[in-house]
Amino acid sequence: MNKVTENKTEKETFEKEEQASNWVEVFSDTCTDDWKKKWLLDGEIGKVNNSADGMTLTAGPEFKNDAHHMVLWTKDTFKGDLMIEYDYTRLDSENRCVNIIYIQATGSGEGVYAKDIMQWQNLRKVPAMKSYFNLMNTYHISYSVFPDPYIRGRRYMPHSSGLKGSDLDPDYFPENLFKIGEKHHIKIIKRDIDLFMSIESESKFYHCHFSNRDLPAITEGYVGLRHMFTRSAIYKNFKIYSA
């Protein structure tokens, strides 16, 4: 089957950015070994399991129960421009909620919310969304949404007005992505104020470009994977490169 390519301009831009740097691998996990070696988990209900198929993240089953969210963080932090790639396979049949990748997250630095978010991880035993967008600096890309798929970028501004004003234009509305059981290879490039995303499935390429023109740039921090309640997926061959 010939792959369908959408967003020609975004595709060309992504390829240009990918080729513009000599990327150096700074993090690698096949996701088949014990996840605790390289990751830290926010939340006490969500589960992480490793197998030959990869690393399965399964959030709690109760919709609208904040305790059933989960976020899996790299133990390492990363500075500067990054490229992140991994295989993603959706397992759930949920038609609500999203998966999110956080790129270079740090705390607000105010009060107990230290820049190093692991210093207040105990305050995220219930990983409510507001504990992130109200208290952290980070880029966010949300994806794998049904029944009307969208891909959205954000830049959180802590102690501000919640998610208001955090959107990074534009939103994307891909068709026929993130089908249950279909592997998708995802690549994300964070360069200064821009985020570039490439998604490759068995039958399709899709590309996105978000730009943070109005808010302070993000320069360092942890990388995290959020599953909202009810969501489940497999991750494999997770790699991070620095420019």
C-alpha positions as CSV (number, residue, x, y, z in Angstrom):
1,M,0.0,0.0,0.0
2,N,1.3,3.4,-0.9
3,K,1.4,5.8,2.1
4,V,-0.7,8.9,1.9
5,T,1.2,12.1,2.9
6,E,-0.7,15.1,4.1
7,N,0.5,18.6,5.0
8,K,3.1,18.9,2.3
9,T,4.5,22.1,3.7
10,E,4.8,20.7,7.2
11,K,6.4,17.6,5.8
12,E,9.1,19.5,4.0
13,T,9.7,21.7,7.1
14,F,10.1,18.7,9.3
15,E,12.6,17.0,7.0
16,K,14.6,20.2,6.8
17,E,14.7,20.5,10.6
18,E,15.6,16.8,11.0
19,Q,18.5,17.2,8.7
20,A,19.7,20.5,10.0
21,S,21.5,19.1,13.1
22,N,23.9,16.4,13.9
23,W,21.7,14.7,16.5
24,V,23.4,13.0,19.4
25,E,21.5,10.3,21.3
26,V,21.2,11.2,25.0
27,F,18.5,8.7,26.1
28,S,17.5,5.3,24.8
29,D,15.0,2.7,26.1
30,T,13.8,-0.3,24.2
31,C,10.9,-0.3,26.7
32,T,11.2,-4.1,27.0
33,D,13.2,-4.0,30.3
34,D,12.2,-2.9,33.8
35,W,10.7,0.6,33.4
36,K,11.9,1.7,36.9
37,K,15.5,1.9,35.6
38,K,14.8,5.0,33.5
39,W,11.4,6.4,34.5
40,L,9.4,7.8,37.4
41,L,5.6,7.5,37.8
42,D,3.1,10.2,39.0
43,G,0.0,8.6,40.3
44,E,-0.8,5.5,42.3
45,I,-3.5,3.8,40.2
46,G,-2.1,3.8,36.7
47,K,0.1,0.8,35.8
48,V,3.3,0.3,33.8
49,N,4.2,-3.1,32.5
50,N,7.1,-4.3,30.3
51,S,7.1,-7.1,27.8
52,A,8.7,-8.1,24.5
53,D,6.0,-5.9,22.9
54,G,7.2,-2.8,24.8
55,M,6.0,-0.7,27.7
56,T,2.3,-0.7,28.3
57,L,0.8,2.4,30.2
58,T,-2.7,1.8,31.5
59,A,-4.4,4.6,33.3
60,G,-7.2,4.0,35.8
61,P,-10.6,3.0,34.5
62,E,-12.7,5.8,36.2
63,F,-13.6,8.7,33.9
64,K,-13.4,12.1,35.7
65,N,-11.5,10.7,38.7
66,D,-8.2,12.6,38.8
67,A,-6.5,9.9,40.8
68,H,-6.9,7.7,37.7
69,H,-4.6,9.9,35.5
70,M,-0.9,8.9,35.2
71,V,2.3,10.6,34.0
72,L,5.5,8.7,33.4
73,W,8.6,10.9,33.5
74,T,12.2,10.3,32.4
75,K,14.6,10.2,35.3
76,D,16.9,12.4,33.2
77,T,16.5,16.1,32.3
78,F,17.4,17.5,28.9
79,K,18.7,20.9,27.7
80,G,18.5,22.8,24.5
81,D,17.1,21.5,21.2
82,L,15.8,18.0,21.2
83,M,14.5,15.3,18.9
84,I,12.2,12.6,20.5
85,E,11.1,9.4,18.7
86,Y,9.1,6.4,19.7
87,D,6.6,3.8,18.6
88,Y,3.1,4.2,19.9
89,T,0.2,1.7,19.7
90,R,-3.2,2.6,21.1
91,L,-4.9,-0.2,23.0
92,D,-8.1,1.4,24.4
93,S,-11.4,1.9,22.7
94,E,-12.1,5.1,24.6
95,N,-13.8,8.0,22.7
96,R,-12.9,10.6,25.2
97,C,-9.6,11.9,26.8
98,V,-6.2,12.3,25.3
99,N,-2.6,11.2,25.5
100,I,0.0,13.9,26.1
101,I,3.7,14.2,25.8
102,Y,5.4,16.9,28.0
103,I,8.6,18.3,26.6
104,Q,11.1,19.8,29.0
105,A,9.0,20.3,32.1
106,T,10.2,22.3,35.1
107,G,8.4,23.6,38.2
108,S,7.4,27.2,38.6
109,G,10.0,27.8,41.2
110,E,7.5,29.5,43.5
111,G,7.0,28.2,47.1
112,V,7.2,24.4,47.3
113,Y,7.0,24.0,43.5
114,A,10.7,23.8,42.9
115,K,12.2,24.0,39.4
116,D,13.1,20.3,39.7
117,I,9.6,18.7,39.6
118,M,10.9,15.6,41.3
119,Q,11.3,17.6,44.5
120,W,7.6,17.8,44.9
121,Q,6.5,14.6,43.2
122,N,4.7,13.6,46.4
123,L,2.2,16.4,45.7
124,R,1.3,14.6,42.5
125,K,0.1,11.3,43.9
126,V,-3.2,12.4,42.5
127,P,-1.9,13.7,39.1
128,A,-4.7,16.1,38.3
129,M,-4.2,18.1,35.1
130,K,-4.3,21.4,37.1
131,S,-1.2,20.3,39.0
132,Y,0.7,20.5,35.7
133,F,-0.7,23.4,33.7
134,N,-0.9,25.6,36.8
135,L,2.5,24.7,38.3
136,M,4.9,23.8,35.5
137,N,6.7,25.3,32.6
138,T,6.5,22.8,29.7
139,Y,5.5,22.2,26.1
140,H,2.6,19.9,25.7
141,I,1.4,18.0,22.6
142,S,-1.9,16.1,23.0
143,Y,-3.0,13.5,20.5
144,S,-4.8,10.2,19.9
145,V,-8.3,11.6,20.4
146,F,-11.6,10.1,19.3
147,P,-14.1,10.3,17.7
148,D,-13.0,13.6,16.2
149,P,-9.2,13.4,16.3
150,Y,-7.1,16.5,16.9
151,I,-3.4,17.3,17.7
152,R,-2.8,20.3,19.8
153,G,0.3,22.1,21.1
154,R,0.5,24.2,24.3
155,R,3.0,26.1,26.4
156,Y,2.0,26.0,30.1
157,M,2.4,29.3,32.1
158,P,2.3,28.5,35.8
159,H,0.3,30.6,38.3
160,S,-1.4,32.2,35.3
161,S,-5.0,31.6,34.1
162,G,-5.0,27.8,33.6
163,L,-5.0,26.6,30.0
164,K,-6.3,30.0,28.8
165,G,-3.7,31.5,26.4
166,S,-1.6,28.3,26.4
167,D,-2.5,27.2,22.8
168,L,0.2,27.0,20.2
169,D,-1.4,27.5,16.8
170,P,-2.6,25.8,14.8
171,D,-4.7,22.8,15.8
172,Y,-4.6,19.8,13.4
173,F,-7.4,17.4,12.6
174,P,-6.0,14.2,11.1
175,E,-8.2,11.5,9.7
176,N,-7.5,7.8,10.0
177,L,-4.8,8.0,12.6
178,F,-4.4,6.2,16.0
179,K,-6.5,3.2,15.1
180,I,-6.6,0.6,17.8
181,G,-3.7,-1.8,17.5
182,E,-1.9,0.0,14.7
183,K,1.7,1.0,15.4
184,H,2.6,4.7,14.8
185,H,6.2,6.0,14.7
186,I,6.2,9.4,16.2
187,K,9.1,12.0,16.0
188,I,9.1,15.4,17.6
189,I,11.6,18.1,17.2
190,K,11.8,20.9,19.7
191,R,13.9,23.8,18.3
192,D,13.8,27.0,20.3
193,I,10.2,28.3,20.1
194,D,9.0,25.7,17.5
195,L,7.7,22.2,17.8
196,F,7.7,19.9,14.7
197,M,5.9,16.5,14.7
198,S,5.9,13.6,12.3
199,I,3.5,10.6,12.6
200,E,3.9,7.5,10.5
201,S,1.4,4.7,10.5
202,E,1.1,1.7,8.2
203,S,-0.7,3.7,5.6
204,K,-0.1,7.3,6.3
205,F,2.3,10.1,7.1
206,Y,1.1,13.2,9.0
207,H,3.1,16.3,10.0
208,C,2.5,19.2,12.3
209,H,4.3,22.5,13.2
210,F,3.5,24.5,16.3
211,S,5.1,27.8,17.1
212,N,5.5,29.6,20.5
213,R,5.7,33.2,19.3
214,D,4.2,35.0,22.4
215,L,5.4,33.2,25.5
216,P,8.9,32.5,27.0
217,A,10.9,29.7,25.3
218,I,11.3,26.4,27.1
219,T,15.0,25.4,27.4
220,E,15.3,22.4,29.7
221,G,13.5,19.9,31.8
222,Y,12.0,16.4,32.0
223,V,10.1,14.5,29.3
224,G,6.8,12.9,30.3
225,L,4.0,10.7,29.0
226,R,0.5,11.4,30.3
227,H,-2.4,9.1,30.0
228,M,-5.7,10.6,31.0
229,F,-8.0,8.3,32.9
230,T,-9.3,5.3,30.8
231,R,-6.4,5.5,28.2
232,S,-3.9,2.7,27.4
233,A,-1.1,2.3,24.9
234,I,2.2,0.5,24.2
235,Y,5.4,2.5,23.8
236,K,8.6,1.0,22.3
237,N,12.1,2.2,21.3
238,F,11.9,5.5,23.0
239,K,14.9,7.8,22.1
240,I,15.9,11.3,22.8
241,Y,18.6,13.2,20.8
242,S,20.2,16.5,21.5
243,A,21.4,19.0,18.8
